[in-house]
């Protein structure tokens, strides 16, 4: 649910619950995006071609 | 036949033997899938639930696997956040078990909602006054974390790891695993807790009702605590069972000893807190609502006081004492007994807090409900077990689940 949904109310319950959900999803999303982008860059730089 | 996929330097049984094992367990899995399809296609009338007794057997299984899967978040927390480096040798197994348990929990919920195509309603039309909404949020997010923690393991397969991008991705994901571990611990704290808080806020059910602090009943903390204590025991149980089946030593004793010791301390303190909670509930909370302790354990052929003693003494105090003593931890039989009892103990606790709660009469005209599940409920409860065994078999064969295996089995 987003703040622009018709059911949204600006109260503590909605802010804590939905805020917590989006906070967790944002952390997971940003960290995974970082991993994927860094892996693409590393691969383009020729890293990971052999076993460490 | 599949030797190119098996991790380097380890021995596995022949492919034929492996395939026969998969086919046998797969038969049980298909039985569960058939029951699941019946429930989805024909509806919840396939169960023995009714207006009087609205919890199916699988709800107990759901809470049970979530508690047993608690080893993933707690071991991850100890390894990455606290810095217990030795646990890197068992964390893969904990993640695998956590992944199996949480995917099973979500599958069970998908069966329970009866109309899985509307599962997204809980996110879009969220009831922000419900503890179960929080459980759904945290459970889904934590499952995403577990998928992320499991992916590097898959990418470390001998053939997949040869692809430079996958090799780099596995490496980079390992580098930031502390963020996922911390996020997982945060999410687990709340969903384990809210699962415990839910029966405790049912003020119409004096057996489960508890007082607490602010909006959280005491069982909120007890459930999280018990998952942290008993979850690692299930990791140790599966590790020992795999060792027995494969006739190999897979993890060094110092690693087992450390996790067992931490688990013993967590369990010991949990059991003390549980005894205090039970004593206060039996002498203050329940009598204030017109019930005596024995009312909850009499006048029925199944739920006797034995269940309370079994949960707290036999499957609580006894395994905690074994795990707290070096002799108990170093004796293979005693250790296996302790972790087995612990797993039974947490499953008993979830049974009591879910199914016994609903069975006890609360009105003078009511009687005990000794619920007998339908075969479809039993099959869908067995389904995650079969799925878990298959995933453990495949992961053990093709992925580096136990990093010390090669060294211990030259």
HADDOCK unambig.tbl for C-alpha pairs under 7 A between the chains (distance, minus, plus):
assign (segid A and resid 1 and name CA) (segid B and resid 123 and name CA) 6.23 0.50 0.50
assign (segid A and resid 1 and name CA) (segid B and resid 124 and name CA) 4.38 0.50 0.50
assign (segid A and resid 1 and name CA) (segid B and resid 125 and name CA) 6.60 0.50 0.50
assign (segid A and resid 13 and name CA) (segid B and resid 128 and name CA) 5.53 0.50 0.50
assign (segid A and resid 13 and name CA) (segid B and resid 129 and name CA) 6.85 0.50 0.50
assign (segid A and resid 14 and name CA) (segid B and resid 128 and name CA) 5.98 0.50 0.50
assign (segid A and resid 17 and name CA) (segid B and resid 128 and name CA) 6.28 0.50 0.50
assign (segid A and resid 21 and name CA) (segid B and resid 137 and name CA) 6.41 0.50 0.50
assign (segid A and resid 25 and name CA) (segid B and resid 141 and name CA) 6.90 0.50 0.50
assign (segid A and resid 35 and name CA) (segid B and resid 169 and name CA) 6.42 0.50 0.50
assign (segid A and resid 35 and name CA) (segid B and resid 172 and name CA) 5.59 0.50 0.50
assign (segid A and resid 35 and name CA) (segid B and resid 173 and name CA) 5.98 0.50 0.50
assign (segid A and resid 36 and name CA) (segid B and resid 169 and name CA) 6.40 0.50 0.50
assign (segid A and resid 39 and name CA) (segid B and resid 165 and name CA) 6.08 0.50 0.50
assign (segid A and resid 39 and name CA) (segid B and resid 168 and name CA) 5.14 0.50 0.50
assign (segid A and resid 39 and name CA) (segid B and resid 169 and name CA) 5.11 0.50 0.50
assign (segid A and resid 39 and name CA) (segid B and resid 172 and name CA) 6.80 0.50 0.50
assign (segid A and resid 40 and name CA) (segid B and resid 165 and name CA) 6.58 0.50 0.50
assign (segid A and resid 42 and name CA) (segid B and resid 168 and name CA) 6.76 0.50 0.50
assign (segid A and resid 43 and name CA) (segid B and resid 164 and name CA) 6.10 0.50 0.50
assign (segid A and resid 43 and name CA) (segid B and resid 165 and name CA) 5.49 0.50 0.50
assign (segid A and resid 43 and name CA) (segid B and resid 168 and name CA) 6.93 0.50 0.50
assign (segid A and resid 48 and name CA) (segid B and resid 164 and name CA) 4.74 0.50 0.50
assign (segid A and resid 48 and name CA) (segid B and resid 167 and name CA) 5.85 0.50 0.50
assign (segid A and resid 48 and name CA) (segid B and resid 168 and name CA) 5.70 0.50 0.50
assign (segid A and resid 49 and name CA) (segid B and resid 164 and name CA) 5.17 0.50 0.50
